[in-house]
Amino acid sequence: MGNVLDELITMSKALGDPNHDYAILGEGNTSAVADHDSFWVKASGTQLVQACRESFVRVRSLPILAALNESDLDDKAIKELLKSSTVEGARSPSIETFLHALCLQLEDVQFVGHTHPSLTVGLLSSINSRKLFAGSIFPDQIVVLGPRNAYVPYADPGLPLALAVRESIQEFLDREHRVPKVVLMENHGIIALGNTAQEVLNITQMLVKTCRIISGTLAAGGPRFLSSTQVDRIDKRPDELARRKDFK
């Protein structure tokens, strides 16, 4: 358990590094599976760049997941639930704990990084955001991020956002028959889902590069997406599958 928390701390510091512009001040939150029935999640009011053991609390999964089926919880009830579900740590869990509990239940997801990269949020806040992220542009984007992303229309942070994320991920699973690497949240930010802490960092870095390229295309008429045949070819090429394993 200690090693997982150490990895989570290192990952969080990297995501909060101001040189990357993924998150500033108290923005963003991270999590990792602790054991079969609990997980570590960033505490409310802490900063990723200053992550330490005291920045995280361990929370029981079952009561948090059960709350996703209760639509009548108000802010007070949510606060009490987060407190009662905490089994280790003195601070209150992030309001996005529901989102993390949901994501950590997905196959092969052991670490989650939710950040607000300025460039990415800018594109996700544009009137054409859904079109801009509707396809793949270059091979390494596909290798690291997968051929498609889950996309979430804007929802209020906290339990409403977790419910919207759940719906988007389920639609993705039904359509793609695979777990997404990235969840894009309109007017908000991103979620990177990884089997390792390094994979979360790799996904975040590649997504931000993708956003820089998308922004670059806007000066010349907009993105030219690869065809479905081209995307599927990159996604299934043996050499690219081998490289994909190196990024985990």
Secondary structure, DSSP 8 states (H G I E B T S, - for coil): -HHHHHHHHHHHHHHH-TTTTS--TT--EEEEEEETTEEEEEBTT--GGG--GGGEEEEEHHHHHHHTT-TT--HHHHHHHHHHHEEE-SS-B-TTHHHHHHHTTSTT--EEEEE--HHHHHHHTSTTHHHHTSS--SHHHHHHH-S--EEE----TTHHHHHHHHHHHHHHHHHHSS--SEEEETTTEEEEEESSHHHHHHHHHHHHHHHHHHHHHHTTTS-----HHHHHHHHH-HHHHHHHHHT-
